[in-house]
Amino acid sequence: MTPLRKRMIEELQLRNLSPRTKETYVRAVERFARYWHQSPERLGPEQVRQYLLHLINDHHACTNTVLFQRAALRFLYVSTLKQKWFDDEIARPKRRRTLPGILSVEEVTRILDHTHNLKHWTMLATFYATGLRCNELRHLKPTDLDSKRMVIHVREGKGGIEREIALSPALLQRLRIYFRWRRPVEWLFPSKQRPAEPLDDGTIRTLCRNAGKRAGIGRPVYPHLFRHACATHMLDAGADLRTIQVLLGHADIRTTARYLHVSIQRLQAVRSPFDALQLQPIERSADEGRQH
């Protein structure tokens, strides 16, 4: 391990960032160093700018990817190397808010009905029933499920924040079937090759993608789609935003409010002011025959 890598890891540890953030930040800096074939200590703002432009122009990286790479390099230069030029020299891409993709109830049902591997089925059902993030589901332990209080304890929440969410009775029945078959010990969904470890992120994303293909879903299926579907369908069923915010573990309710824009039932329930106008009926145009 190089002295710079060791110093960066120590700075990440001092700030008590999540293991996932630490791992991805270090990997991002590794990719930056490999691109220039030099230690980042010998590189400056021009190399950072050129690297981010390379991601945008050559790899067609999305804004979120570029923002994450920038954040990792900012941590390196500002927090680890104590450089002061970063924010003045490296522009921050503007994030454009997009509406979350949504699976319909019928699509979720089709995905589950076409998934015959019990472990995979239970994972997909848990995603939809709880709205958990991928990393949160990966790190669930059997002891995190409290059937007496009917709650799930989420230990690996975003930002290291723990929370408890309701445990669906229907999901609990299915989980008990899975328990009787798999009898998990350390992790609720352990790796097949390494039983002492949880499933890795890539494996979970692959099984979601394959489940979507089997069900004939015409777009890529990934873990967060089930989270979006859970939130939107709860809104459709009448749940309030604050409850959904707590369930999903959002720090800012404005993030949760995005689901208002994709809740079809809520959109259809709102009357346009045009509907209240008392208008004369129109049978035909008064200037019929003339074109403009």
Helices and strands as residue ranges (DSSP letters): H 3-14, H 19-36, G 40-42, H 45-57, H 63-74, I 75-80, H 86-89, H 105-113, H 118-130, H 134-138, G 142-144, E 145-146, E 151-154, G 158-160, E 163-166, H 169-182, H 201-214, H 223-236, H 241-248, H 253-257, G 258-261, H 264-269, G 273-276
